[in-house]
Amino acid sequence: MRLTDEILFFLSQNPGNYKLLRRRLGDAYFEEKLEEEAEQRRAERKRDNKRDRVFRVTLSKLKSRGLIKSENEIWKITTEGLRKIAGQKLFPKLNLQKPKKTKQQVIIAFDIPEDKRKSRYWLRVELVSLGFKMLQKSVWLGPAPLPRELIEHLKLMDLLPHIKFFEVKKSDIV
């Protein structure tokens, strides 16, 4: 996970001042990322300075984008920041069970707008995991019925208005 995401998730749970953020989040993040750095003291100081600079710059960028704010030296996530991490939670791997082998098939056609590009990509990954075959980038053929969890998640993501489902019968195929 990127440092930006780490900071947003941390602040959604724990508002705090810079020292608290740096102590609880910054050091742990960079220890993991920079574990194999040089062993000399001079190199260690440079690394500490770089860590602090990257952390401060990242906080500054998040603040300028309106995702976090500082009130009386206490950092808090904003409503916009909460929206950003809520959007990330919309794209989990659902680990759906493939439908049992049936003769029923369904064609799924979608026209998801460009501003929902991540949703479009997520849907394609889920369709592949369910055993669907791509006919065109936005037209897929696969087993029916679709898992209820997928349909519920599509509703949650507000994608159903952009998706059409067509039942396929053996007699329809030439």
N, C-alpha and C positions, 0 to 999 in steps of 0.2 A: 504494500500500500504506500502511496506517495505521502510525503510529509504534509502536504496540504490536507489530504483526507484524514490523516492521523490527528491533526490539530482540530479540524472541524468535529470529528467524532468525540474527541476528548472534551472540547468545550460544550458540546451538547449535553454532556453528563456532569461536567465539573467546571463552572466558571472560576477563574483564578487570576492572580497577577503574573507578571512575566517570570519572576523567579520560580514560582510554583510550576508554571508551564514548562519552563526550561529544565527544571529538576526532574519532574515526573515524566515528561514526554521526550524532550529533546535529547537528553543523554541516552535514554534507552533506544531511541530510534537510530542514533548515529553509532552507538556501540555495535549494534547489529550490522549496520552498513559498512562501517570502517574498521572492523575488528582486526584486520591484518595490516594496519598502518605501521609505520616505522616505530622503533622502540626507543629512539633517542629522545631526550627531554625537549630539545629544540623542535624536533618534528612534532612532538606531542603538543607543545604550545601553539604551533602553527595550526594544527588540527583543531584545537580548542577554539582558536580565534575564527577559523573557517566555519566551524559548527555554529558558533554564536552568530556570525554574520549571516549565514544561510537561514538560520532560524528567524532572526530579526527581519530579514528581507521577505521571507515567506509570510510572517505575520503582517508585515506592511502591505504586501500584495493582497492578502485576504481582506484586510481592512479597507483598502482602496476599492476593492470589488464589492464591498458592502456585505461580506459574509461573516465578519466578526467586528466587534467594537470594543473599545476600552473606556470604561467609566470609572473614574477615581483609581486608575491603575489596576483595575480588575477586568480581565478579558472575558467577553461573553460572545456566544454565537448569536447571530441575528436571525430574524425570520427567514430571510433569503438564504442564509447558511443552512438552516434546518431544511428548507425546500431542496437545496442541493443534495444533502445527504439522504433525504427521503427519496429523491429520484434515483440515487444509486441503489437503494434497497429494492427498487422495483425490478432489478435485473438479476435475481438469483437464479442459480441453476436449479430447476425444479425437480430433477431426478425422477421423472415420470416413468411409470411402467409402460412398456410397449403394449399396445392393444393385442389381445389374443388373435391368432390367425383366424380371420373370418373372410368371407367372400365380399364383405362390404368394403367399399373404398370411398374416399372423399377427395374432392379437389378443393384446395384452399387457394383463393386468389386475394391478394391484398395490394392496396395502394396507400401506403403509409407515408405521410408528408415528410419532407426533408428535415424539418425541425425535430422529428422523432426518429432520427437515423439510428440511434442506439437501440431503440425498441425494435426497429426493423431487423437489425442484426441479431438481437436476442431471439426474436421469433424464428429466424432461420436456423439458429443453433438448436432450439427446442424441437423444431420440425425434423431435423436430421436425427436427433436422438430418439424420436418416435418412429423412425423408419420411413420417413417420407422421402420421395424422390423429386428432385427439382426438374420441372418441365421448362420453366423460364424463371428468371430471378424472383418474380413475384407470383408464380403459379406452381403449386406443389401437389403431388398425388401421393396418397398414403392410406393406411388402414383406418377404418372407422369402427366404432365411435371414438371420438376424441376424449381424453381424460377430463373429468369435471374440473380438476385443479387448473388445467390449462385455460379452460373457458373462464373460470373465475378470475384468474390472474390477468387475462386479456381485458376483462371488465374493469378491474382495478387500474390497469394502465391506460384505460380509455382508448383501446385499440379496436374494439368490436365494430364501431361505425366504418372502419377502413378495411374490414375483412369480409369476404363473401365465402360461403361454404356451399359446395355443390355435391349432391349425392351421385355416385357413379354406379350404374347397373351394368352387368355383363352385356345385356342386350343393347346398351347404348354405345358400346365400343365396337367399331367396325373392324 
